[in-house]
Amino acid sequence: MLLKKKLPLMIVILVSLPMILLSIIIYNYSSQRLINSSETNLEQIASVDSNNLKDIIQNQYRETELTAERKDIINILKERAEDYNSNISNLPSAKSAKNDLTEKIDKFKNLQYCYIIDLHGNIISATDNRWDNVNVSDRQYFKNAISGKENVSDVLKAKIDGKLMVAFAVPVYDNSNIIGVCADIMSMDYFQNVISSVKIGTTGYAYIIDSEGDIISHPDKSKIGTRIGSNFIKKLVQNSDSNKAIDKNIMIDNSGNVSNFIGVRKIEGTNWIFVVSQNVDEINDIAKNELYIIVFITIIITFNAIMIGIHMASSITNPIDEIIFTMEKAAKGDMYIRCTYESKNEIGQLAHNFNSMINKLNNSYEELSEVYEELSATEEELREQYNQLVKSTGKVEQLAYYDMLTGIPNRSNFVIKLEETLKDIKESSCSGAILFVDLDDFKKVNDSLGHEAGDLLLKAISERFNEIIDNNDFISRFGGDEFVILRKQINGKDEIEELAKVLLNIFNSFFCLDNKQVFISASIGISVFPKDGIVGSSILKNADTAMYRAKERGKNNYQFYDEEMSYDIIKYMTFERVLRNGLRDNEFYIDYQPQVELKTGKIVGVEALLRLKSGEMGFVSPVDFIPVAEKTGLILPIGDWIIRETFKQKIHWNNKGYDFLRIAINISAVQINQTDFLIKMKNFIEEYKIKPNEIEIEITESILMKSLDTNVSILKELRNMGIKTSLDDFGTGFSSLNYLRVIPIDTLKIDKSFIDDICINENQQAIVDSIIVMAHKMGIKVVAEGIETKEQLNILKEKDCDMIQGYIFSKPVASRTIEKLLNRQ
């Protein structure tokens, strides 16, 4: 088939087939979606409205029970039981009972009558006088109640006016004896109104049937009292267990000429069944309308596709025919023919390329000659490159095994040499050692003088190392600012110590970098093999571990590896794992220690104290895990968690009326030095809508003094936000009275170490007295920590201390215990 015919046909097929398929898919999808939506809606309506009816019935049960427990109801029935022949209508208890029933009718508009029945079935008091002395002993609800069963009756016709009603009957007890029955009568008109209010589309409705299948409530009142005609619902009723609620999913009832969705629910506490129904055709009509629209659109698109296909076929095939004609001429040897079709589209480009090809064929011989000459020249270049490659093999080896900056062996070279040495030692039973050298604070050189100066320093250090090592040593730059020295054979520990001292002495004099004198130190870790390992990786790891121990002990020293170091690392890693698991598994919790105002003896604040009960380690002391949290950075998410939890607790206490209570939160140096610390605090306050003056941030002297100017600026920002600040452990760090002039703090906490001996040490008393007097003159509140005895408490009262915190009042306890303490005061 020619392209002129094939192209329009293909376009029509490609357009119409997807549209037809799409129409089918959309119709099926829409139909199923609407059906599912309708089923869900019916399920919800059946569930909600049946539960609503159940609640109405249960609430009425409760009201009837409450009426049966009233004292005047019991009294009138007791008097009736004592003398059935007497007229009790004029007794005070009868009048009181009548008034109670009347008030109940006024209160609950859904009730029609209320009355009290004696043991013989005679109504002795009712809201409607027509019921007085009417006998209802033949009613099943009365029989059930007399036997001790609270019950709701089937639908009954009232004996007085013949209206349909439902009775809620409850036995009345005098101690354990039944002395009568209390009954509330609800008109079926009330349930008729509930049913009539259920709207489901345009065809849907709800109704109620009893256990016999008779309709007792229906939007169409003419159907009330008739038996249900649907075989589907009849089967549900016949198969239902009277002691078990019917709870069917929505199903289709095809028993009549019309298909309906049917939902059925048994109303708990009754023999009634709640039914909802909706016509299936109402749902499918929407999907059919969508199908008609899509079919119409498909016809329009198909017609347009035919017209577009014919036009496109002509615009493509006409110029192709011209190109074919031109190519046939060229194939017969006419190299001067040219295609005359011009256009900017792809076919025009094809015609242009064809003309260019004909032109190039005329000059092909000259071009082939030039290519041959170029290939000859390329062959010579390749020969020259091959010769250079052979010469560069030695340079590649140099790059692979030697450090480009210092020229000494690199890490790869060292690992090979170490493996060879270990193999030789294994055969000779000798000992060797590794010295792991790491420069102290090398980063400061790069940051202050630049990386070029840092490179010059590394080259100078490697040169000094090379001057002191002998043929028994092998030195390498392990990476960055780390050097490793291998001594293949040693005669004892003294020999390695001597080498380590010589290495450290290198750093006693300055290094000259671009006419600048630079001083730097180093820390050295030493591992001896085979004592500290027989595998290269473990020996290096142990030397690295010893080097970190040297840094922990002040830097500029050397340390030999021992097993305790590995234990410390394992312990550190264990604590880190426990902290991470604690965050993940919610193993952290907060205790609160009260802060008591000495003048009033009342709790005015609490300090939030972090605790950890690990599933792996049990209770872990903050003294152990806080340093690890700060070193690993985990203190940041833990700190955020503490703030969130304390803010939640503060909101809880405010809601319970403890809004006067201030919460103090400890902040670490890692947290306060974060650039976003102040932003976080603002966000937390806005998120939880906490009043800033209800929060107090506690920092220690050591945190404050690390970066005094910066931290004072942060404290000022906190004060501007309204957050109070407390200086913890005052007197134990680098405290100076001069600093208190510039530090914006609200509270000063005297450390427990000053309190312990205050009763027997006059100097301690004098110090505490001076701190309190000085703080008060500066407008700063004083809290004494660690108060454990009455003697300490009395001295602090004499010194006019503001608040105390300690075991004499309470240890740190859970929030609920704090509430108990607050309730006692």
Disulfide bonds with the S-S distance in Angstrom:
none
